[in-house]
Amino acid sequence: MTQHPSKKSGSGIIGIAGLTEGNNLPALNSVHEVNKIVRRFASEVINSGFSGNMGQDQFVAAIETRIKALNRLFLGEFSVEASQYHRGVWNTPGNLGQYLLLTMNRQGDSKEAVALLFSQLGTQVMQVMRAGARKSEDEVKAALEQACHDARDMLLGLKSDDFDD
């Protein structure tokens, strides 16, 4: 007995080219997956910047390398990390890149827009952590949560305003 092409099997839709490949990979249009990526980046900034294990030059170089990798991941360029995710038509410079530039009210190359967003997030995380001595733990957590939430929504195309420089 043949299953209808539009019927789902355990691994995805059968018989429709493009819908069966990559269905077992986490999707970059998933709030959950993008949230994990954004939070991991924020944690890397905090851990690298405040651990005392790196000098400032090493920290900047490490974060810049990570930002470039995230730019490649979200804008559809091949990388080892990118091969671990299912990307869609949103993840291109013409779609996500252009959206980010417009939403952040920035000029520049849409091929570098995700890097601009993660640079902004890294700066926000560092500012929150530096100001943390003057704020309660709950205020610091809330500010970090908001920064990550905003970046996640931007990457998913869910936020159209309220992005601060």
N, C-alpha and C positions, 0 to 999 in steps of 0.2 A: 504494500500500500504506500503510495507516494503522498507526502505531506504537502499541502498547499504552500506556495512560496511566502505567503504573508503570515503563515502560522509561526509562532515562536517555538523554538526548541530550547533546550537547556543552555545553549551557548549563544543564542541570538537568533536573528531572523535568517531563515534558510533560503538560499537561492536568489537573493537580491545582492548583486555586486555592490561593494562599498559599505553595505550594512553588516556583513558578517565579519569583515576584517577589523581587528582592533577592538571588538566588543568586550573582550576580557580585560582590556587595559583601562585604567582610570581615565575618566574624561576631563578635559580642561574646560568643559562647560558645566561642570559640577560644582555647586557651591561648596560642598564638602571638600573636594580635592583642592580647589583653588584656595580655600581657607587654610588647609594644611600647609600649602606651599608658602603662603604669605606669612603665616605664624612661624614657620621654620626659619624664614628669612629674618624676621624680627628677633627671634631667639639667637640666631647666628650673630646679628649685630650686637645684641646685649652681651652674649658670652664672649665674643671676640674683643669687644670694646672695653669690657670692664673686668676681664679675668686677670689682667696683668701679665699674661703670657706673650703678648705681642707688643711691639713698639708701634707708634702711630703710623709709620710708613708701611709696616707689615699689615696692620689692620686695614688701612685704606686700600692697599693692593688686593688683599683677600676679599674685601667687600666689592670692589670694582670687578674682580673676576667673577664673583657670584652674580652680580647684577647683569653682566654680559651674558652669562649662561641662562639666566631667567629671561632676558630679552629674546634669546634664540628660542627658548622653549615656547614662550607665549606667541611668538610671531612666525612660527612654522618653519624655522630653519632646522636642519638636521643636527642632532647632537646625540650622544649616548643617552643623556637624560630625557630628551624629547622622544626617543624611541620607546620610552616606558609609559607614554601617555597617548591617549586617543585625542587628536586635535581635529577641529572642524573648520568650516569656512570662516568663522569669526576670527580665528587665529592667524591673521595675515596683517601686513603693514597697512593695506588698503582698508581694512575693516577695523580691527582693534587699534592699530597704530593711529589711524586717522581720528577715530573716536577719542582716544586718550588726548591727543594734541588739542582737539576742539574743546573737550570737557575741562582740561587743565588750563585752557587759554594760553597755550604755548605755541611758539614757532619752532620749526625744526623738521627733521626728517622723520617720517612716520616709521621708518625702520629702526629708530632709536627710542620710540615713545615708551615702551615698557621699561627701558633702562631709566628714563626720566622719572617714571612713576616709582620704581624701586629706590632710586636715589632720594627722592622726596620722602618715601617711607623711612629709609635709613636715617635721614636727618631728623624726622619727627621722633623716631624711637630714641635717638641719642639725646634730643632736647628733653624728652619726657624723663629719661633716666637721670640726666644731670639735674633737673628740677626736682627729682624725687626726694632729695634731702629736705626740701621745704614743704613737702606734701605728704599726706597720709598714704599708706599702702593701697587703700581702696581707690584713692584719686589717681595714683600711678597706674594701677591695673585698668581703671576705666579709660584713661587717656590712651594707653597702649591698645586696649580693646577697640576703641573708636578708630584709631589710626589703621589697624589691621582690617577692620570692617570696611572702612572707606576704600582702601586699596583693593580688597577682594571684590567689592561691588563695581569698582572701576574696571577691573580686569574682566568682569562678566558682562559689562555694559549695562549695569543696573543703576548706576549713579550718574545723574546728569548735572548736578550742581553741588554747591557747598564744599567744594574741594579747595582747601586753603593752601596758599604757598608757604 
